Every structure is written in C-alpha cells, then in structure tokens.
Amino acid sequence: MEFKIGLIRGDGIGPEIVGEAKKVLDTVCSKYGHAFTYTELLLGGASIDATGYPLTDETVEEAKTCDAVLMGSIGGDAKTSPWYQLPPSRRPEAGLLAIRKALNLFANLRPAYLYKELRDACPLKDEIIGEDGFNLIIVRELTGGLYFGARETKEVDGVMTAVDTLTYNENEIRRIAKRAFDIAMKRNRKVTSVDKANVLDSSRLWRKIAAEVAEEYPEVTLEHMLVDNCAMQLVRDPKQFDVVLTENMFGDILSDEASMVAGSIGMLSSASLNETKFGLYEPSHGSAPDIAGKNIANPIATILSAAMMLRYSLDMDREADAVEAAVQQVLSEGYRTADIWSEGMTKVSTSEMGSLIAERV
C-alpha cells in the first residue's frame, strides 16, 4: 500500500528522534510490502528561522495532502532562544496551536502505559503499581477551551489586568465524548469524565453532554470526577482508570502527570485526530534543547507515535503491533537510553536505540 507521510522534524532533539522513527517506518515498509513517500514540513522554531513565522499557509496546505503527519518536538529554551523575543503569536508554540486548529485536530490521545521492564523508573510504590501495572489513555479536547478563547491584557482602573476566556459549546463536547466512548468500547469499557463542575459553567455543560453521550453506549460505564481529585487519584491508584475524557487545559496537565507516573515522558506517544482518519502524531515530551545534537535522547515515544499512526490513520494494526512488540523486546533485552538507564542495563544512544527496534520489527 502507498501512503504520503508529512514529516515535521521540529526543533531541539526533534530531528534526531524523527529520524529514528522514520528508520523504523522504512523497515515496516520493507518487511510488509508498503511504500511511504515523505514530504518535509516546517513548523515551530525551524519555520521561524526559514520564513519568519511558526506556521505558514504552505505548510497547512501541504499537510492536508498527506495521509498523516509525524512530528518531532518543537520549541526552544525560553530564556536564551531569540524565538521567545518575538510576540506570543509568532513564537514556536503558536504554530502548534494554529496547525491543530487549521487541520481540525480536535481529539488528542495520550496513552500512559507502564512497561514491566520500567517498574523501577515509576515513582509509585510497588503496592500501588500492582502485579500488572496500569494502562490508561487520556482523551483530551484539543481545539477549544481556554487555549483558544478570547484574551487580552489591558489597564483597568490603573491596574494591569489579563483576561483569558474559557468557552465550550455542546457540539465540541459531544464529538470528543463520542471519540472517548468509541475508544472505550475497544478497551475496558470505562470512561472517567473529568471536569470542575462544582465551579465552572463550562464544566457543568461538559458533564451534561458527557452523560447524554453515555446513553448511546450502554456497555460503557461512565463516572464523573473533579479535576483536582483526578490529579490525586492518578498517583494514588492509576489502575482505576481506562479512558479519561477531559477538556483542553485539564488534559494538558493531567496527561503530563500520567506520563511521569509511567516512568518517563520519553516513553509516551501522542496522536491528534480530526473527524477523518487523518492525524498528527508526536511524542508527549518537549524539544529538550539542552541535549539536542548529543545523540542521547530517547526516541521511543516518537517510534510509538509512528506505531499509533500505522494503527489509527493507515489501518495497519499488524504493523503497529510489530513495532510495539519490537519496543517491548528491546526493553526486555535490557537496552536503555540515558533517561531510563539503571545499573545493570546496557546504555545506548538515540541512533542505536532506533536501529535495535528497527531490527526487531
């Protein structure tokens, strides 16, 4: 099968980790008889350097011609990078928000799975982790809420005042809720909808619509949980969760918390999907400019993001399974990048880890 894949190599460690994910994808093509053509796309700091803007219309239009886009991390050191001397609307992260909106990528999937080989990296006690660890996925609404609301900073009665507006309508809530319930049907059939309904009107509407959608899925159990309680429960008993459904800002915070509970943010993949099969796939971690170019970054999150791309956008479940199994095998054999290395393990570089995984696909 032939597919067109957009590659956003990104900033910092982005080019290194995307290169290793491409290495694995090329192996998948060779072994399973597929053909991927790649088109290079600019976003974030790399786009600012080339064009003056974090996202151009040309990038958006080219991305729309692709079957999926694989992306490295974007951004740089906010203290030292000249990108952060620009107005907020022209900084790297503005490009990421803009491409999500332009491509209608409203559903962000963030799995948090604890590999048994990385139990020692998990900060939780053994009795909390249990025998089988945990396996949850956070489904985050990605194009609405506080991050996309009206905002301004102005002087009011002689005092500088900033305003950010949190807005959701029922259609935005309904479509992300349906995506979460569809995913739950393929897992353990439980959805935990997270909100702040004791304070926020937007959360009260969120809770109402989530309950309405639940009626369409009688086989799925729905529970409501306040976001502060959810943050506590993720470290108290992550095994209780299957699919966590939540809005944009809450999902941003909770998914990062879940990633660290899983041992290392360098292990966790991410997918952002629209209403078709198109998706943008990226690691959950940042661009780590302090280690860029040193060949020590962990490429596994990006490789697993590529596996999600195979599964969700290209309908290649068998190939996705093979990539995920290859990652598991490499970890079982004791290979580790620096961020997950411990005594007795074999420390490998970014490129070595990519090659090891590709060889085992």
N, C-alpha and C positions, 0 to 999 in steps of 0.2 A: 504494500500500500504506500502511496505517496502523500506526503504532508508538507506544508510550508510552516516552518517554525521561526518566529521572531526571536532574536537574541538581544537582550539588553544587558550588556556586560557590567554596567554600573560603575561605581566608584570604590575606592579603597581596595578591599580584598575581592570585590565583585568579579573582576576579570579572571582572577585565579580560580575561584570556585565554579564560575560558569564554564570555564574551560574543562574542568574535571567532569562536570555534569554532561557536557557535550561529548566527552570521551566515552562515557557510559552509554549515551544515546546512540552514538555511532556503532558501538558494539551490539546494541539491541538490533539496529538495522541490519548489520552483517549477519547476525545469527538467526534472525526471524524473517529475513527477506523483505524488509521495508526500505523506503527511500525518503529521507528527510532533506529538504532544501532549507538553508538558513538565510535569513536576511538580518543584517545588523541594524539595530535601532538605538537612538540616543535618548537618554533620559537623565535627569539629575545634574550632578556636577559636570559630568562629561559633556552633556548637552550645553551647559552654560559656557564651558570652555570653547566649544565649537561654534555656537550660534548666539550666545548671549542670553539664552532663555533655557529654563529647565525642561521645557517640553515645547515642541513645535507642531504645527498642523501637519507637517510632512510625516512626522513620527506617528501621529494618530492615524492618519490615512493609510500608511503602510502597515501598521499593526492590524487594521481592520481587514487587510487582505490575507492575514495569516490564520492558520487553524488554531494556533495557540502561541503564547509568548512566554519564554523562560527568562527570568530576570535575576541579576545579582543585586546585592545591596547597593543603595545609593546614599549620598551624603558624605560629609567630612567632619573634621574637627571644628566645632562651632567657635572655639577660641582662636584658632590660628588660620583657618581657611578663608580666603578672600570671598568665597561664595556667601559667607554669612555677614559680609559688609553690605550686601545688596538688600533692597526692600524685601520683606517677607514673601511677597508674591513672586519673587524671582529667585528664591532660594531652592536648593535641590528638592526638598520635601514637598514644595508646592507643585512640582512636576508630577510627583507620585499621586497626590490628591487629584490633580487635574486629569491624569490618564484614567484613573478609576472612574471618574465622572464621565469622561468622553466615551469610554467603552462600556459604560453602564455596568460596571463590575460591582454589583450590589451585595454579593454574598462572599464573605471571607471564611475559609475553612482552615482552622488551626488545630491539627491533631496534637495530642500530648500523650505519648506512649513511653512507658518505662521499660527499656530493654533489660532483661535479667542480667546481662553482662555488665550493665552500668548501675547496678544497685548501690555500689559503693559511692557513686557520684551523686546519688539522691540525698538531699539534706534531711529527709524524714527518717524516723526511727523504723527499724525492721518490722515492729509490730503494727505500724501504720501502713507500711507498704504491703505487708501480707505475702503469701506464697506466690501469687500470680501478678503482683504489681497492679497497674491500672492502665486503662486505655480509654481515653475520652477525646472528644472533639468539640471545639468551640466554634459555633456558627455565629459570626459577627456581621451585623448590618454595616455596610461599608460606604454608602454614598449619601447618607442623611445624618441628622442629628447635629450635635454641637460643632463638629468639624466643618460642616457645610452651611451653617446658619449665618445670618447677617451679623457683622461685627464692626465695631468702631471704637476708637479711643478719642475722647474729647474732654474739654474742660467743662465741668458743671459746677456753677457757683464757686468758681475759683479753685476747684479740686479736679485733678486729672482722674477721669473715670473710664474704665474699659467695660464694654458690653459684648457678650457673645450669646447668640440666640440658639436655643435648642428646640428644633422643630421636627416632628414626625407626623405624617398622615397615615390613615388606615391602610392605604394601598401599599405603602412602603413596608409597613409592619407585616401585612398579610403575606407578601411574596417571600420575605426572608423566613417567616414562620413556616410556610409550606416547604421551603427548601430544608429546613431543620427536621421537620417531621418526615420528609421523604428519606433523608439520611438515616433517621432513627429506625425506619422500617427495615433497613438493611443491617442494622446493628442490634442492640439490645432493647429497642423499642421503649426508650425512656427519654423524655425531653425535660430539662430544667430551664425554665424561662426566668431570666434574671433581670430585675428592674429596681427602681427606687419608688415604688407606688405609694409609699407612706408619705412622700414629699412632693413628687413631680407629677404634673398633669400628663406630660408625655408618657410617663411610665404607667399611669393609670389606663391610658388608651392602649399602650403596649400590652398590658395584662388582659384587657378586654378582648383584643383581637386575637391574642395567642389562645385564649380559651375558646373562641369561636372556631379557629382553625383546628383545634384539638378534637372538636366534634366530628370532623371529617376523617379522623384517624382513630377509630375506637380501639385499635390494637396497641396504641401507643399511650403510655402513662405520662401525663403532664403534671409537673409540680412548679409552683412559683416560689422564687427565692429572692430576697432583697440582696443587692449587690454587696453590701458590707458583710452580710452573713456568708455569701458565696466565697468571698475572699478568705474568710476564716475556714470554711469547710474544705477549700482546696488544699490546705495544709493539715487539716485535722483528719480528713478521710476522703482522699481523691477517688477512691474506688466506688463511691456512691454515685458518681456522675457517668453518664453515657454521652448524650448530646446536650451541650449548654448553648442555649439561644439567648442572644443579647444584642443591645444596641451598640452604636459605634464606639463611643468613648469607654464604656464599661468593658466592651470586648477587647479593646486595645490594652487595657490594664490587666484584665484577668488572663488573657492569653499569654502575656509575658510572665505573669506569676506561674501559670501552669507549666510554661516551658522550663523554668528553673526547678520546679518540683520534679520534672522529668530528668534532671541530672545536668543537662547543658543545653543552652539555647542553640548551640551549634549543631544539634541533632534534629531540630524540628522544622518540618516543611510547612508550606502555606500555599493555598490556592485562592484566587479571587475570580469568581464566575459571574457571567451575565445570564440572561434567560435562555441562551442557546448553549451549545457545547463549548463555546469559546471561553478561555480562561487565561489569566496571567498568573504564573507560578514563580514563587520566590522563597528564599529562606526567611525564617522568622527573625533572624538576628540582623544587626546593623553592619555597617561597612568596615568597622574596626580599622580605621586609618593608621593606628599605631603599629599594626603588624602587617600592613599592606606590603607586598613585594618580598616578604621573607619566606614564603613557601611553608608556612606553619599553620595556616588557617584550616579549620575543619570544613571539608566540602560536603559532608554527609547530608546536611539539611538541604542543600541545593540539589544533590543527587536524588534525595527522596521527594523533593518538589517535582523533579523531572518524572519520577515514577507516578506522582499524582497526575501530572499532565497526560501521561500514557493512559491512565485509568479514566479520568473524567472527560478529557477533550477528544482523545483519539480512540476510545473504546478498546484499548489494548490491555485487558485485565491480566492475561497470561504474562505479557511482557512486564507489566508493573509488578506482578508477583515475583518475577525473576529478579528484578532489581532490588526489591525489598529483601528477598531471600539472600542475595549477594551481600547486602549490607550486614545482615544478621550473621552470615558466615564469617565475614572478615572480623567482626567484633568477637565472635566465638573463638576465633583463632588467636585473639589477643593483640590485634593491631589497634593502635590508638594514635590520634593526633594529640598535640600538646595539651589541649584544653580538657581532654578526658583521660589523659595518661595517668597511670598509677604504678607503683612499684610492682615489678614482675611482668609488666606488659611491654610490648615492642612499640617504641615510639617511631612514627613515620611522618613524612612531610605531606603537604597538600597533594602534590602530584603523585606520590607513592600511594596514598590512600585511594585516589581516583583510579589508578591503574589496578590496584588489588581488587577493587569492587568490579571494575570492567572485566577482569579476567575470570570472575566467578559468576558472571551473568549467564 
